[in-house]
Amino acid sequence: MSINVARFNEYFDIVSANTPDLLAEAYRLRYQVLCLEENVPGFERQKYPDGLEWDEYDARSVHSLLRYRPSGEFVGTVRLILSDPTDVNRPFPIEIHAARDFDPGRIDIRRLPRAQMAEISRLVVPRSRRSLTVDITNHYGSREMADRDAAERYHAGEPFFGLLCAVLLMTAQNNVTCWYACMERKLDVLLARLGLQLAPIGPVVEYHGLRQPHMSRVSDVVERIYFARPRMWRLITMNGKLWRHSIRRTEKVRLI
């Protein structure tokens, strides 16, 4: 999928959800997608009578929204769960659900730079704004936009990439150097197609459905994108503004 940075900036804004009202917008989108549209295990709608999906990790997270400028509506959200500022050894959700199965040949949990780690979480886009051009049928992409006009479909695939840009922005702002993520197979396949894949560190586990734990250094992912998908790199780094480190080919077998 071709992504044009100038066009993206014309149609989309990344908004930091740093006020109660904006956080409520993020929680409302999460409820809409996870509880109503997708019925993800563990997100039964009766748990959220106010129509806002949130949990205990939101207090130690930073959040972003993606706004579609022509209508002013929010079309996606994502959060980064940061290390607990009162106790960096407090586990991330992925560690609670999957750490016992982490591959010791791929990751040494004792050596992780915990103060600079974050877990990518709650990346959602409503059905009405999913990509027609990606063969994904859950909340990362859909074929349900075939009846939209050409101009609307022209921009339909970009919310997902805007959220990736938001992830890197929050990463840079919070001095994060390593990402955790626990992903469904379909999202993993999509990221691999785009050169954005993280490294698997264990088998598939039950974690709001079947998901596989991943972890990568941010520098490794960004460098790989730079060589594999330069247009994508320009978008998610805002033409390099978010990533000024020297780019060089590296090959690492062990993550940490």
C-alpha positions as a Markdown table, in Angstrom:
| # | Residue | x | y | z |
|---|---|---|---|---|
| 1 | Met | 0.0 | 0.0 | 0.0 |
| 2 | Ser | 1.4 | 3.4 | -1.0 |
| 3 | Ile | 1.3 | 6.0 | 1.7 |
| 4 | Asn | 1.8 | 9.7 | 0.9 |
| 5 | Val | 3.1 | 11.7 | 3.8 |
| 6 | Ala | 1.8 | 15.1 | 2.5 |
| 7 | Arg | -1.6 | 13.6 | 1.8 |
| 8 | Phe | -1.7 | 12.0 | 5.3 |
| 9 | Asn | -0.8 | 15.3 | 6.9 |
| 10 | Glu | -3.6 | 17.0 | 4.9 |
| 11 | Tyr | -6.3 | 14.6 | 6.1 |
| 12 | Phe | -5.2 | 13.4 | 9.6 |
| 13 | Asp | -4.0 | 14.7 | 12.9 |
| 14 | Ile | -2.3 | 12.8 | 15.7 |
| 15 | Val | -3.8 | 14.0 | 19.0 |
| 16 | Ser | -2.3 | 13.3 | 22.4 |
| 17 | Ala | -5.2 | 12.1 | 24.6 |
| 18 | Asn | -3.9 | 14.0 | 27.6 |
| 19 | Thr | -7.1 | 15.5 | 29.0 |
| 20 | Pro | -10.1 | 13.7 | 30.6 |
| 21 | Asp | -12.3 | 14.5 | 27.6 |
| 22 | Leu | -9.8 | 13.1 | 25.1 |
| 23 | Leu | -9.2 | 10.1 | 27.2 |
| 24 | Ala | -12.9 | 9.5 | 27.3 |
| 25 | Glu | -12.9 | 9.6 | 23.4 |
| 26 | Ala | -10.2 | 6.9 | 23.4 |
| 27 | Tyr | -12.0 | 4.7 | 25.9 |
| 28 | Arg | -15.2 | 5.2 | 23.9 |
| 29 | Leu | -13.5 | 4.0 | 20.7 |
| 30 | Arg | -12.1 | 1.0 | 22.5 |
| 31 | Tyr | -15.5 | 0.1 | 23.8 |
| 32 | Gln | -17.0 | 0.5 | 20.3 |
| 33 | Val | -14.4 | -1.8 | 18.6 |
| 34 | Leu | -13.5 | -4.3 | 21.3 |
| 35 | Cys | -16.9 | -4.7 | 23.1 |
| 36 | Leu | -19.5 | -4.0 | 20.4 |
| 37 | Glu | -18.0 | -4.7 | 17.0 |
| 38 | Glu | -15.5 | -7.5 | 17.7 |
| 39 | Asn | -16.8 | -9.1 | 20.9 |
| 40 | Val | -13.2 | -9.8 | 21.9 |
| 41 | Pro | -12.9 | -12.3 | 24.8 |
| 42 | Gly | -12.6 | -10.5 | 28.1 |
| 43 | Phe | -14.3 | -7.4 | 26.8 |
| 44 | Glu | -17.9 | -8.3 | 27.5 |
| 45 | Arg | -20.0 | -5.1 | 27.1 |
| 46 | Gln | -21.7 | -5.5 | 30.5 |
| 47 | Lys | -18.4 | -4.9 | 32.2 |
| 48 | Tyr | -18.5 | -1.3 | 30.9 |
| 49 | Pro | -22.0 | 0.2 | 31.7 |
| 50 | Asp | -20.8 | 3.7 | 30.9 |
| 51 | Gly | -19.7 | 2.7 | 27.4 |
| 52 | Leu | -16.0 | 3.4 | 28.2 |
| 53 | Glu | -13.4 | 0.6 | 28.1 |
| 54 | Trp | -10.5 | 1.1 | 30.5 |
| 55 | Asp | -8.3 | -0.8 | 32.9 |
| 56 | Glu | -5.7 | -0.4 | 35.6 |
| 57 | Tyr | -2.9 | 0.0 | 33.1 |
| 58 | Asp | -4.3 | 3.2 | 31.7 |
| 59 | Ala | -2.9 | 5.1 | 34.6 |
| 60 | Arg | 0.6 | 4.2 | 33.6 |
| 61 | Ser | 0.0 | 4.7 | 29.9 |
| 62 | Val | 0.2 | 7.4 | 27.3 |
| 63 | His | -2.6 | 7.6 | 24.7 |
| 64 | Ser | -3.1 | 8.9 | 21.2 |
| 65 | Leu | -6.1 | 9.5 | 19.0 |
| 66 | Leu | -6.2 | 9.9 | 15.3 |
| 67 | Arg | -8.5 | 12.6 | 14.0 |
| 68 | Tyr | -9.9 | 12.7 | 10.4 |
| 69 | Arg | -9.7 | 16.4 | 9.5 |
| 70 | Pro | -12.6 | 16.7 | 7.0 |
| 71 | Ser | -15.2 | 15.5 | 9.6 |
| 72 | Gly | -13.3 | 16.1 | 12.8 |
| 73 | Glu | -14.1 | 12.6 | 14.0 |
| 74 | Phe | -11.7 | 10.4 | 15.8 |
| 75 | Val | -10.9 | 7.3 | 13.7 |
| 76 | Gly | -8.5 | 5.3 | 15.8 |
| 77 | Thr | -6.6 | 5.1 | 19.1 |
| 78 | Val | -3.6 | 3.4 | 20.6 |
| 79 | Arg | -1.8 | 3.4 | 23.9 |
| 80 | Leu | 1.7 | 2.7 | 25.2 |
| 81 | Ile | 1.9 | 1.1 | 28.6 |
| 82 | Leu | 5.0 | 2.5 | 30.3 |
| 83 | Ser | 7.0 | 1.0 | 33.1 |
| 84 | Asp | 5.6 | 1.8 | 36.5 |
| 85 | Pro | 7.3 | 4.9 | 37.8 |
| 86 | Thr | 7.0 | 3.7 | 41.4 |
| 87 | Asp | 8.4 | 0.2 | 40.7 |
| 88 | Val | 10.1 | -0.5 | 37.3 |
| 89 | Asn | 9.9 | -4.3 | 38.2 |
| 90 | Arg | 6.1 | -4.3 | 38.2 |
| 91 | Pro | 5.2 | -6.6 | 35.3 |
| 92 | Phe | 3.6 | -5.5 | 32.0 |
| 93 | Pro | 0.4 | -7.3 | 31.0 |
| 94 | Ile | 2.3 | -9.4 | 28.5 |
| 95 | Glu | 4.6 | -10.7 | 31.2 |
| 96 | Ile | 1.6 | -11.7 | 33.4 |
| 97 | His | 0.1 | -13.7 | 30.6 |
| 98 | Ala | 3.0 | -15.1 | 28.7 |
| 99 | Ala | 6.4 | -14.6 | 30.5 |
| 100 | Arg | 6.6 | -18.2 | 31.7 |
| 101 | Asp | 6.7 | -19.3 | 28.1 |
| 102 | Phe | 9.2 | -16.8 | 26.9 |
| 103 | Asp | 12.0 | -18.4 | 24.8 |
| 104 | Pro | 15.2 | -18.0 | 26.9 |
| 105 | Gly | 17.2 | -18.3 | 23.7 |
| 106 | Arg | 15.5 | -15.1 | 22.4 |
| 107 | Ile | 15.1 | -13.0 | 25.5 |
| 108 | Asp | 16.6 | -12.7 | 29.0 |
| 109 | Ile | 14.0 | -11.0 | 31.1 |
| 110 | Arg | 16.6 | -10.2 | 33.8 |
| 111 | Arg | 18.5 | -8.0 | 31.4 |
| 112 | Leu | 15.6 | -5.9 | 30.0 |
| 113 | Pro | 16.0 | -2.1 | 30.3 |
| 114 | Arg | 12.7 | -1.9 | 32.2 |
| 115 | Ala | 12.7 | 1.8 | 32.7 |
| 116 | Gln | 12.8 | 2.3 | 28.9 |
| 117 | Met | 10.3 | -0.4 | 27.9 |
| 118 | Ala | 6.7 | -0.1 | 26.8 |
| 119 | Glu | 3.9 | -2.4 | 25.7 |
| 120 | Ile | 1.9 | -1.4 | 22.6 |
| 121 | Ser | -1.7 | -1.9 | 23.4 |
| 122 | Arg | -5.3 | -1.2 | 22.4 |
| 123 | Leu | -4.6 | -0.3 | 18.8 |
| 124 | Val | -8.1 | 0.0 | 17.3 |
| 125 | Val | -9.8 | 1.4 | 14.2 |
| 126 | Pro | -13.6 | 1.3 | 13.9 |
| 127 | Arg | -15.1 | -0.7 | 11.1 |
| 128 | Ser | -16.2 | 2.4 | 9.2 |
| 129 | Arg | -12.5 | 3.4 | 8.8 |
| 130 | Arg | -10.8 | 0.2 | 8.0 |
| 131 | Ser | -8.7 | -0.5 | 4.9 |
| 132 | Leu | -10.2 | -2.0 | 1.8 |
| 133 | Thr | -6.8 | -2.7 | 0.4 |
| 134 | Val | -5.4 | -5.1 | 3.1 |
| 135 | Asp | -6.7 | -8.6 | 3.3 |
| 136 | Ile | -7.4 | -8.5 | 7.0 |
| 137 | Thr | -10.9 | -9.2 | 8.4 |
| 138 | Asn | -10.6 | -8.2 | 12.1 |
| 139 | His | -10.2 | -4.7 | 13.7 |
| 140 | Tyr | -6.9 | -4.1 | 11.9 |
| 141 | Gly | -8.4 | -4.1 | 8.4 |
| 142 | Ser | -11.6 | -5.0 | 6.5 |
| 143 | Arg | -13.2 | -5.4 | 3.1 |
| 144 | Glu | -16.4 | -3.7 | 4.2 |
| 145 | Met | -15.7 | -0.4 | 2.5 |
| 146 | Ala | -16.3 | -1.5 | -1.1 |
| 147 | Asp | -19.4 | 0.7 | -1.3 |
| 148 | Arg | -17.6 | 3.9 | -0.5 |
| 149 | Asp | -16.7 | 6.4 | -3.2 |
| 150 | Ala | -13.2 | 6.4 | -4.7 |
| 151 | Ala | -12.1 | 9.6 | -2.9 |
| 152 | Glu | -13.1 | 8.2 | 0.5 |
| 153 | Arg | -11.4 | 4.8 | -0.1 |
| 154 | Tyr | -8.3 | 6.6 | -1.2 |
| 155 | His | -7.7 | 7.6 | 2.4 |
| 156 | Ala | -9.3 | 4.7 | 4.1 |
| 157 | Gly | -6.1 | 2.7 | 4.7 |
| 158 | Glu | -4.2 | 5.5 | 6.4 |
| 159 | Pro | -5.6 | 5.4 | 10.0 |
| 160 | Phe | -3.7 | 2.3 | 10.7 |
| 161 | Phe | -0.4 | 3.9 | 9.6 |
| 162 | Gly | -1.3 | 7.1 | 11.5 |
| 163 | Leu | -1.5 | 5.0 | 14.7 |
| 164 | Leu | 1.9 | 3.5 | 14.0 |
| 165 | Cys | 3.2 | 7.1 | 13.7 |
| 166 | Ala | 1.5 | 7.9 | 17.0 |
| 167 | Val | 3.3 | 4.9 | 18.6 |
| 168 | Leu | 6.7 | 6.2 | 17.5 |
| 169 | Leu | 5.8 | 9.7 | 18.6 |
| 170 | Met | 4.9 | 8.5 | 22.1 |
| 171 | Thr | 8.0 | 6.3 | 22.0 |
| 172 | Ala | 10.3 | 9.3 | 21.3 |
| 173 | Gln | 8.6 | 11.5 | 23.9 |
| 174 | Asn | 9.0 | 8.9 | 26.7 |
| 175 | Asn | 12.5 | 7.7 | 25.9 |
| 176 | Val | 11.3 | 4.1 | 25.1 |
| 177 | Thr | 13.9 | 1.9 | 23.6 |
| 178 | Cys | 12.1 | -1.5 | 23.5 |
| 179 | Trp | 8.6 | -2.5 | 22.6 |
| 180 | Tyr | 6.5 | -5.4 | 23.8 |
| 181 | Ala | 3.4 | -6.4 | 21.9 |
| 182 | Cys | 1.1 | -9.4 | 22.1 |
| 183 | Met | -0.6 | -9.8 | 18.7 |
| 184 | Glu | -3.1 | -11.9 | 16.8 |
| 185 | Arg | -1.7 | -13.8 | 13.9 |
| 186 | Lys | -3.5 | -11.6 | 11.4 |
| 187 | Leu | -1.8 | -8.4 | 12.7 |
| 188 | Asp | 1.6 | -10.1 | 12.8 |
| 189 | Val | 1.1 | -11.1 | 9.1 |
| 190 | Leu | 0.1 | -7.6 | 8.1 |
| 191 | Leu | 3.1 | -6.0 | 9.9 |
| 192 | Ala | 5.4 | -8.5 | 8.2 |
| 193 | Arg | 4.1 | -7.5 | 4.8 |
| 194 | Leu | 4.9 | -3.9 | 5.6 |
| 195 | Gly | 8.4 | -4.5 | 7.0 |
| 196 | Leu | 7.1 | -3.6 | 10.5 |
| 197 | Gln | 7.2 | -7.0 | 12.2 |
| 198 | Leu | 8.4 | -7.4 | 15.8 |
| 199 | Ala | 10.4 | -10.5 | 16.9 |
| 200 | Pro | 8.4 | -13.4 | 18.4 |
| 201 | Ile | 9.6 | -14.4 | 21.9 |
| 202 | Gly | 7.3 | -17.2 | 22.8 |
| 203 | Pro | 4.5 | -19.4 | 21.6 |
| 204 | Val | 0.8 | -18.4 | 21.1 |
| 205 | Val | -1.0 | -17.9 | 24.4 |
| 206 | Glu | -4.6 | -17.2 | 25.4 |
| 207 | Tyr | -4.7 | -13.4 | 26.0 |
| 208 | His | -8.0 | -11.9 | 24.9 |
| 209 | Gly | -8.0 | -14.6 | 22.3 |
| 210 | Leu | -5.0 | -16.4 | 20.8 |
| 211 | Arg | -2.0 | -14.1 | 20.6 |
| 212 | Gln | 1.8 | -14.4 | 20.4 |
| 213 | Pro | 4.2 | -12.3 | 22.5 |
| 214 | His | 6.7 | -10.2 | 20.6 |
| 215 | Met | 9.5 | -7.8 | 21.6 |
| 216 | Ser | 12.0 | -5.8 | 19.6 |
| 217 | Arg | 14.4 | -2.9 | 20.1 |
| 218 | Val | 12.9 | 0.2 | 18.6 |
| 219 | Ser | 16.1 | 0.9 | 16.7 |
| 220 | Asp | 16.0 | -2.5 | 15.0 |
| 221 | Val | 12.4 | -2.0 | 13.8 |
| 222 | Val | 13.0 | 1.5 | 12.5 |
| 223 | Glu | 16.2 | 0.6 | 10.7 |
| 224 | Arg | 14.5 | -2.3 | 9.1 |
| 225 | Ile | 11.7 | -0.1 | 7.9 |
| 226 | Tyr | 14.2 | 2.4 | 6.6 |
| 227 | Phe | 15.7 | -0.1 | 4.2 |
| 228 | Ala | 12.5 | -2.2 | 3.4 |
| 229 | Arg | 9.9 | 0.5 | 3.2 |
| 230 | Pro | 11.3 | 4.0 | 2.8 |
| 231 | Arg | 8.0 | 5.6 | 2.2 |
| 232 | Met | 6.6 | 4.0 | 5.3 |
| 233 | Trp | 9.7 | 5.2 | 7.2 |
| 234 | Arg | 9.1 | 8.8 | 6.2 |
| 235 | Leu | 5.5 | 8.6 | 7.4 |
| 236 | Ile | 6.0 | 7.0 | 10.8 |
| 237 | Thr | 9.1 | 9.1 | 11.6 |
| 238 | Met | 7.6 | 12.3 | 10.2 |
| 239 | Asn | 10.3 | 12.5 | 7.5 |
| 240 | Gly | 13.0 | 11.6 | 10.0 |
| 241 | Lys | 12.0 | 14.1 | 12.7 |
| 242 | Leu | 11.3 | 11.4 | 15.3 |
| 243 | Trp | 14.3 | 9.3 | 14.5 |
| 244 | Arg | 17.7 | 11.0 | 14.2 |
| 245 | His | 19.8 | 8.0 | 15.1 |
| 246 | Ser | 22.3 | 6.9 | 12.5 |
| 247 | Ile | 20.8 | 4.2 | 10.2 |
| 248 | Arg | 23.0 | 1.2 | 9.4 |
| 249 | Arg | 22.3 | -2.4 | 8.6 |
| 250 | Thr | 22.5 | -4.6 | 11.7 |
| 251 | Glu | 21.9 | -8.2 | 12.3 |
| 252 | Lys | 21.0 | -9.3 | 15.9 |
| 253 | Val | 20.1 | -12.8 | 16.9 |
| 254 | Arg | 19.5 | -12.3 | 20.6 |
| 255 | Leu | 17.1 | -9.6 | 21.6 |
| 256 | Ile | 18.4 | -8.7 | 25.1 |
